Amino acid sequence: LLPLGAVIEGADIEALDIGEEPKLVGAAGKNTDFPGHLYTFDLSTGAKIDGPTATGCQELNGISYNPVTKVLWGWDQASGLVQIVDGTCGDPVVPSQKGFEVEALSWDNAGETLYFAYNDHNGTSGGDANAAHKLGKYSETEGATWNVCNIEANEIEALEVLNDDTLLVGYHE
């Protein structure tokens, strides 16, 4: 495992996805001077090309390009699931739910279903380790389904849909 480029201090990158051209986009969380902003990186060197850009988001914990429409979607902890068009976070398509902390997003290959991993803090205390870890999904025709399945393991921090539509899950620690 080799670094793609130099460490970029203070950006608090919480999510990455590869868009068109191809370009690597990173989304900032809240622990930065630019919460909820986007950065663009060179895929061969890791150098920051652009950023921070974006307006209207407060803390992006997950981003994913729809492979069909090419629109960037993000989960803003303050408002919920949003489309990010021309660097602006739109109104929430799916509002945040009390106690739910979404950590990662990934579209299926057909661009029809967006999967999201989240921690359900309702009825728990002690942080993410004690929360219930779940998967949900969103489609424009069916809306959001919050509890597709419970994950009986550590907190999910990354999702990716493989070429055969297998959902790959990355766990904390």
N, C-alpha and C positions, 0 to 999 in steps of 0.2 A: 504494500500500500504506500503510494507516494503522493505527496501533496500536489495538487494541481497548480498552485501558485503560492505566493506569500500570504500569510495570515493578514486579514483585514480587520484590524482592531475596532471594537466598538460598534459593529454593524448589527449584532444580534440576529444573524440569519437563522430563522426557524424552519424554513422550507425552501426547497429547490425544485425546479422543473425545467425541462428543455422544450423550448418553443420552436417556432419556425426559424429558418435561415441556416442552420440551427443556432439558437442562442440559449444560454443558460441564465435563468432568472432566479434570483434569491429574494425572499420576503423577510422583512424585519419584524421581530417581535416587539416587546415593550421596553427592553433593557438597552435603550439606545437614545441618542438625541433625535433620531428619525423613526419613531415607532410607526409600523404599518406601511413603510415605504418599500419600494422595489429597487433592486440593483440588477444590472446586466453584466455578465462576465464573459470573457473570451474563453471558449471551450478548449483551446489548445494551450493557453498560458495561465488561465485563472485570473488574469488581470481584470480589474474592474473597468468596464467600458463606460458605463453610465450609472448614475444614481447618486444619491437617492432620489427617486421620482415616485409619484403617486400622491393622490390626495383623497381624503375621506376615510381612510382606514386607520384604525388605532393600534391593532396588534394582529398581524397575520401569522397564524400558526400552521397553515397549510395552503398550498396552491397547486393547481393542476390545469393544464391546457386541455380543452376538449379537442380530441383528435380530429373531429369532423368540422366543427365550426371555427376552430382555432382561437376561441375566446378563452381568456384566462379567468379562472374561477378561484376564489379564495375564501378562507374562513377567517373572519375578523371576530375575535373573541368578544368585542363590544357589541356587534350588531348581528352577526350570523353569516350565512352563506351569501356571497356577493359575486357579481360579475365585475371584472376590472377591465374597463374599456378605455383606451387612450390614457392610461395612467390614473383613472378615476374610479374609485370604488362606488358602485351603484347601491341602490337601496337593497336591503336584505331580501333574498328570494326565500330563504328559510331563516326565521329569526332565531337568535340564541335562546337556549332553554336554561332556566335556572338550574345551576349545579352541574351542567354539562360543559366539559372542556374538550373541544375538538382539537386533535393533535396532528392529523394527516388526512390528505385527500388524494384520490386517484380515479380518473375516468376509465371505464371499460373501453375496449378497442373500437366499438361501434359508436362511441360518443353518446350512448343512451342512458347509462347509469354511472353516477358519481358515488363512489364509496367513501365513507369517512370513519375514522377511528376516534373514539372519545372516551373520556373518563367520566363516570357518573358519580359525582360527589354527594348526591342526595342521600341522607341517612348515614354518612360516614364522617370520620374526622381523621386527621393525621396526614393529609396530603394525598398525592397520586397513588402511592403504594397501597393505600387502604381503599381506594375507590374501586368500583366495579368497572371493568374494561370491556367495551362493547364496540361492535361495528354497526353502522347504519348505512343507508343508501338514499339517493335522491334521483328522481327522474322528472323531466318536465311534464310527463303525462300522469304520473302517480304521486308526485310530491315527495315528501320525506317520510321514510320509515326509520324510526330511531333505533329500535332494538332488533336488528337482523339476527345477531347472535351475541352471546356472552363469550368473552375470551378468558379462559381460566389460566392465565399466565400474567407475566409482568405487563406493565403499561405499554401500549402500542405507540411507537413514535414515528413510524414510517410505513407507507403503503405504496405498492406499485402493481399495476396489472401487467402481466406478461403477455407475450404474443398469442398464447393459446387461451387467454382470458383467465388464467389462474391468478388469484389474488395473493401477492407476496406480502408478508407482514414482518416488520422489524420491531423487535421488542427493546425496551429500556434495559440496560445492563446486560 
